[in-house]
Amino acid sequence: GLQDDEHPKFLVNLIDLFLKETPKRFRDLAASLAAGEARAARQLAHTVKGASDNFGGRALQALCLEIEEYVSRGDLKGASSLVEKLEPELASLAKELNLQKERFSPT
């Protein structure tokens, strides 16, 4: 639904941006949790959760929701234990998104 015939590279560019920015957000999330910055950590998890939803990344979205919930309860250590699971979920989603990019890339 995000693909637009007038702007054929829009979806491809959006996917590229998501795949580029998300690992940075993971690092910022881990740093926020380590520093005890609950508000920043919750916002970062929320941001990735929303972006993942836009691309159908249900597993990544669910993991971010779980991190948000841990942070909301004040369990930053519990949230931190989940951060290492983010990269593998993103890698799985990236495979699917790269297939979509091939499908929608103009020739």
N, C-alpha and C positions, 0 to 999 in steps of 0.2 A: 503494500500500500504506500510505501514511501517513495517508490520509483516514479519518476515524472518523465514523460517522453520529451518534454521541452528541455529538461536538464538531465540528460542520461547519466551523467557521472555523479549526480547528487547522492544516491545511495552508496555508491562506491566510496565517495569522499567521506561520508558519514561513518561507514564501517572502518575506514582507515583511521579516522580521528579517534573513534572508540578504542580500537586496538592499540593505538599509540598512547593515549592518555590513561587508560585504565591501569596498566602496571605502575605508573607514577602515583596514581591514587592509592594503590595497594601499599606502596612504600610509605606514603604519607600517613595512611591509616595505621600501619605498624608503628611508625614513629610517634604518632599521637597517643596510641595506647601505651607505649613504653614510657612516654612523658606524663602519663596520667591525665591527658587532655580529653576528657570524656565527650565534651560537646563537639569538638573537632572530629573525633573518631566517629561519633554517631552520624554527623553530617556526611562524612566521606562514605561510610557504609550505605547511607541512604541514597547518595548520589549514584554510586555504582549499582545499587539495587534498581533504581529507576532506569538507568541506561541499559542494564541487562534486560529488563522487561521490554524495552523498545525493540530489542533484537531477538526476543524469544528465548533468552538465556535463563530458563526457569531454575536450573540447579544453582547457577551463580546468584540469581535473585534470592533464592531461598537461603543460601548461605549468608548473604549480606543481611537479610532480615534477622537471621539468628544472631549475627554479630551485633546488630542494632539492639536486639532484645537483651543480650548480655550487658551491653553498655548501659542501657536504660536501668537495669537492675544494679548497676554499680560493680559488676563483675568484669573488670578490665582484663584480668588474668584469663578468665574463660574466653573472652572475646579474642584475646591474643592467640589462644591455642587454635583458633579457627582460621587465622590469617594465612597459615601455610597451605590451607586447602584452596585458597582463592586462585592461585596461578594454574593449578591443574584444571580447574573448572573453566578458567578463561581460555586455556589451550584447547580444550574440547569445543568450546563455543567458537573459537577462532577458526577451527577447521570448517565448521558449518558456514560461518560468515564468508570465508574465502571462496567456498563453493558458490555462494550467492553472488559474490563479486564477479566471478567468472560468468555467471548467468546474465548479469546486468551490465557488464562492461561493454561499452560500444566497441564495435569492431572497426 
